[in-house]
Amino acid sequence: MKYIILFLLPLFIFSNEQKILLTGFTMHEHTNDRFDEKYNAFNYGIGYEYNFFNDYKELYFTSNILIFNDSFENPQVAMGMGHSYRFDTGAVDTSIGLSGFFGIKKIYTDDDLNRDGGHYGFTGGVGPTLNFYYEDFSVNFVYVPGIKYKDWDTTGFLFTYFGYSF
């Protein structure tokens, strides 16, 4: 644990853009989950983000940590990292990038009969990002595509969160 803290502490200190995050909503590729219930589309929660943004039209590193209510209405912790490329597009700046995340959430298998089943485990994903910045506010979109391979069967989703720079 001390090595993780020693690794992360300089990132917090030397980042030049920090944000408080409020998680927003998700849109899924399917309307209902494996239990034929509607996904929770409003994923309330909070988070923290730090960026190493220097100038427009340069690749920069970004990372965040979020604690929120997932699409099955269970607590989830996720840490995301990625690279983005920001454009000065007038009043509203835009960035595009690629981000990956890993986290801990309740995971369901085919043996689970309802949302009361499942167990907590590791999860992750990778997807493109699109961000809009207006003064100190930002809106962020991340699309994580679904995967269907052998025993893996995940539903893709678009995740949205909002940020305030301080």
CORVEN-V531977 format. One record per pair of residues at least 6 apart in sequence whose ideal C-beta (glycine too) atoms are under 7 Angstrom apart, sorted by the first residue. I is the first residue (numbers start at 0). GAP is how many residues later the second one is. If there is no record, write none. Layout:
<<I;GAP> <I;GAP>>
//
This chain:
<<10;39> <10;52> <11;38> <14;35> <14;36> <14;37> <15;36> <15;37> <16;33> <16;34> <16;36> <16;148> <17;32> <17;147> <17;148> <18;30> <18;119> <18;144> <18;145> <18;146> <19;28> <19;143> <19;144> <19;146> <20;25> <20;26> <20;27> <20;28> <20;43> <20;45> <20;140> <20;141> <20;142> <21;24> <21;139> <21;140> <22;20> <22;21> <22;22> <22;24> <22;43> <22;45> <22;138> <23;19> <23;136> <23;137> <23;138> <24;16> <24;17> <24;18> <24;135> <25;13> <25;15> <25;17> <25;45> <25;131> <25;132> <25;133> <26;130> <26;131> <27;11> <27;43> <27;127> <27;129> <28;117> <28;126> <28;127> <28;128> <29;125> <30;7> <31;6> <32;6> <32;39> <33;74> <34;79> <34;80> <38;32> <39;29> <39;31> <39;32> <39;33> <42;25> <42;26> <42;27> <42;28> <43;24> <43;25> <44;21> <44;22> <44;23> <44;24> <45;21> <46;17> <46;18> <46;19> <46;20> <46;114> <47;16> <47;17> <48;13> <48;15> <48;114> <49;13> <50;9> <50;11> <51;8> <51;9> <52;7> <52;33> <53;6> <55;30> <55;31> <55;32> <56;30> <58;24> <58;26> <59;23> <59;24> <60;22> <61;20> <61;22> <62;17> <62;18> <63;16> <64;14> <65;12> <66;10> <67;8> <68;6> <69;6> <69;35> <71;34> <71;43> <73;31> <73;32> <75;27> <75;28> <75;29> <76;26> <76;27> <77;23> <77;25> <78;22> <78;23> <78;24> <79;19> <79;20> <79;21> <80;18> <80;19> <81;15> <81;16> <81;17> <81;18> <81;47> <82;14> <82;15> <83;11> <83;12> <83;13> <83;45> <83;47> <84;10> <84;11> <84;12> <85;7> <85;9> <86;6> <86;7> <86;8> <90;43> <91;40> <91;41> <91;42> <92;40> <93;37> <93;38> <94;36> <95;33> <95;34> <96;32> <97;30> <97;31> <98;28> <98;30> <98;43> <99;24> <99;25> <99;26> <100;23> <100;24> <101;20> <101;22> <102;20> <103;16> <103;18> <104;15> <104;18> <105;12> <105;13> <105;14> <106;11> <106;12> <106;14> <106;16> <107;9> <107;10> <111;6> <124;19> <126;15> <126;16> <126;17> <126;18> <127;15> <128;11> <128;12> <128;13> <129;11> <130;7> <130;9> <131;6> <131;7> <135;28> <135;29> <136;26> <136;27> <137;24> <137;25> <138;21> <138;23> <139;20> <139;21> <139;23> <140;17> <140;19> <141;17> <142;15> <143;12> <143;13> <143;15> <144;11> <145;8> <145;9> <145;10> <146;7>>
//
